[in-house]
Amino acid sequence: GLKANEYDAQFFDKHRCRSCGGARLNARTRSAMLAGCSIVDLVLMELSDLRVWLQALSGPVAEALLPQLNRSLGALCDVGLGYLNLSRAIGTLSGGESQRLKIARQLGSSLTELIYILDEPTRGLHPCDALKLVAILRQLRDKGNSVFVVEHDLEIMRLADYLIDIGPGAGKAGGRIVGQGSPEVVQGMSSPTAHY
């Protein structure tokens, strides 16, 4: 049988709107300009470029809006999503991108005593961006939350407060705790991970 989204897809055709050109905004909204740019121009900018562009704005409205926008865009860039734009559909994000987007959203939250469980959030990130992500995870921890990360990157594991090594192998050969403690303690044990 067909999956639900495959079943639904057979009843729809995708066409770009001739009126808006795929911008998904009405004519009045598309015609609004801010410092020489339309909203369509802004939502198509990479988030890192949009962040820079916003810095040039001034005036009372900008002063009221920019602090929150800068925090939000800064968090998105810090988790390695600066290459995205605001017109990107959520459904087109990879698992890692979705996970990092959720982390960025949580940074502005005042909730504490939460448990975050993340599956390889640094996968696909440049090492520099991975270190920024670790700093953000520490911010979440420092707000009184618990952050559990499934990770295989050696450098990221070395930055952990506490490691739990599960093995001794993968799949059916695993499932037991074979090492736990600080990275230095786990490194001194006899588990396969310690050897790496």
C-alpha positions as MATLAB code, in Angstrom:
seq = 'GLKANEYDAQFFDKHRCRSCGGARLNARTRSAMLAGCSIVDLVLMELSDLRVWLQALSGPVAEALLPQLNRSLGALCDVGLGYLNLSRAIGTLSGGESQRLKIARQLGSSLTELIYILDEPTRGLHPCDALKLVAILRQLRDKGNSVFVVEHDLEIMRLADYLIDIGPGAGKAGGRIVGQGSPEVVQGMSSPTAHY';
ca = [
       0.000    0.000    0.000;
       0.875    3.640   -0.371;
       2.087    5.735    2.545;
      -0.308    8.490    3.599;
       1.628   11.315    1.920;
       2.038    9.253   -1.283;
      -1.673    8.504   -1.283;
      -2.565   12.171   -0.799;
      -0.068   13.292   -3.461;
      -1.905   11.439   -6.214;
      -4.822   13.887   -5.871;
      -2.757   17.091   -6.178;
      -0.631   18.815   -8.782;
       1.971   21.411   -7.853;
       2.052   24.559   -9.940;
       3.761   27.867   -9.311;
       1.220   30.653   -8.853;
       1.273   32.981  -11.881;
       0.217   35.927   -9.734;
       2.853   35.810   -6.979;
       5.518   33.748   -8.759;
       5.682   31.306   -5.861;
       6.290   33.939   -3.175;
       3.047   32.894   -1.416;
       2.282   36.520   -0.566;
      -0.456   38.801   -1.886;
       0.302   41.792   -4.118;
      -0.026   44.368   -1.327;
       2.468   42.536    0.883;
       4.881   42.024   -2.028;
       4.803   45.748   -2.816;
       5.855   46.841    0.704;
       9.459   48.062    0.770;
      11.942   48.468    3.616;
      15.241   50.195    2.922;
      14.971   49.308   -0.760;
      14.060   45.635   -0.262;
      10.694   43.939   -0.573;
       9.604   41.265    1.879;
      10.184   38.737   -0.909;
      13.833   39.866   -1.131;
      14.203   39.535    2.639;
      12.703   36.053    2.980;
      14.946   34.800    0.176;
      18.143   36.073    1.864;
      20.278   33.603    3.765;
      19.735   34.123    7.490;
      23.363   35.181    7.999;
      22.993   37.841    5.265;
      19.633   38.976    6.645;
      21.237   39.405   10.061;
      23.904   41.692    8.557;
      21.317   43.598    6.487;
      19.209   44.291    9.585;
      22.183   45.910   11.345;
      21.981   48.840    8.902;
      18.410   49.699    9.940;
      17.775   52.509   12.399;
      14.852   54.418   13.878;
      12.324   53.774   16.635;
      10.652   50.788   14.966;
      14.022   49.162   14.258;
      15.168   49.784   17.843;
      12.038   48.059   19.140;
      12.286   45.033   16.832;
      16.001   44.480   16.263;
      17.008   43.094   19.674;
      14.611   40.140   19.402;
      15.343   39.612   15.701;
      19.084   39.673   16.367;
      18.719   37.131   19.185;
      16.624   34.812   17.021;
      18.813   35.100   13.925;
      21.969   34.854   16.060;
      20.773   31.598   17.625;
      19.934   30.167   14.184;
      23.357   31.139   12.839;
      25.096   29.808   15.955;
      23.567   26.361   15.490;
      24.849   26.291   11.901;
      21.651   27.238   10.058;
      22.800   30.602    8.686;
      22.618   29.274    5.125;
      18.825   28.765    5.316;
      16.279   31.397    4.327;
      12.865   32.226    5.734;
      11.031   30.924    2.675;
      12.332   27.382    3.221;
       9.488   24.970    4.002;
       9.869   23.067    7.277;
       9.155   19.784    5.493;
      12.283   20.182    3.354;
      14.674   20.348    6.339;
      16.851   17.367    7.134;
      16.602   15.657   10.516;
      19.740   17.439   11.733;
      18.491   20.821   10.520;
      15.133   20.310   12.242;
      16.880   19.308   15.446;
      19.137   22.401   15.384;
      16.140   24.625   14.612;
      14.423   23.308   17.733;
      17.567   23.931   19.795;
      17.721   27.538   18.558;
      14.064   28.033   19.502;
      14.673   26.702   22.994;
      17.456   29.198   23.669;
      14.911   31.996   23.992;
      12.645   29.936   26.218;
      12.414   30.623   29.927;
      11.514   27.002   30.670;
      13.891   25.111   32.943;
      14.260   21.600   34.333;
      13.609   20.107   30.895;
      15.304   17.042   29.466;
      16.681   17.439   25.942;
      17.599   14.258   24.057;
      19.462   14.904   20.812;
      20.612   12.399   18.207;
      23.899   13.463   16.599;
      23.092   17.191   16.385;
      26.568   17.951   15.009;
      26.241   15.585   12.020;
      27.048   17.445    8.825;
      28.325   20.543   10.606;
      31.677   22.189    9.986;
      33.892   21.667   13.089;
      33.687   25.395   13.870;
      29.869   25.260   13.824;
      29.911   22.057   15.874;
      31.812   23.870   18.638;
      29.255   26.704   18.550;
      26.514   24.108   18.917;
      28.274   22.613   21.948;
      28.388   26.094   23.505;
      24.626   26.401   22.944;
      23.989   22.995   24.496;
      25.966   24.164   27.515;
      23.759   27.260   27.709;
      20.712   24.986   27.830;
      22.399   22.947   30.569;
      23.358   26.066   32.527;
      19.711   27.193   32.522;
      18.918   24.182   34.713;
      18.116   21.633   32.021;
      19.522   18.154   31.355;
      20.972   17.591   27.891;
      21.550   14.026   26.661;
      23.343   13.718   23.327;
      23.861   10.574   21.252;
      27.151   11.377   19.550;
      29.955    9.587   17.723;
      32.255   12.538   17.002;
      35.392   12.132   19.109;
      35.988   15.856   19.620;
      32.411   16.417   20.771;
      32.578   13.427   23.127;
      35.738   14.886   24.690;
      33.750   18.036   25.553;
      31.026   16.132   27.429;
      30.531   16.526   31.162;
      29.737   12.828   31.495;
      29.890    9.935   29.039;
      27.923    6.707   28.985;
      29.458    4.129   26.655;
      26.926    1.518   25.545;
      28.096   -1.683   23.922;
      30.125   -3.796   23.745;
      29.138   -3.804   20.059;
      26.370   -2.454   17.847;
      22.803   -3.683   17.405;
      22.144   -7.036   19.079;
      25.733   -7.062   20.360;
      25.111   -3.906   22.396;
      22.781   -2.599   25.038;
      24.973   -2.807   28.126;
      26.758    0.052   29.834;
      30.437   -0.723   29.326;
      31.841    2.582   30.533;
      30.725    5.747   32.238;
      32.231    8.839   33.761;
      34.164   11.854   32.601;
      35.787   11.592   29.146;
      39.147   10.965   30.842;
      37.713    8.124   32.950;
      36.013    6.463   29.966;
      39.182    6.800   27.897;
      41.039    4.749   30.504;
      38.544    1.858   30.347;
      38.717   -1.193   28.108;
      35.648   -0.575   25.934;
      35.908   -0.297   22.120;
      35.003    3.401   22.342;
      37.819    3.969   24.824;
      40.303    2.513   22.342;
      39.271    5.072   19.756;
];
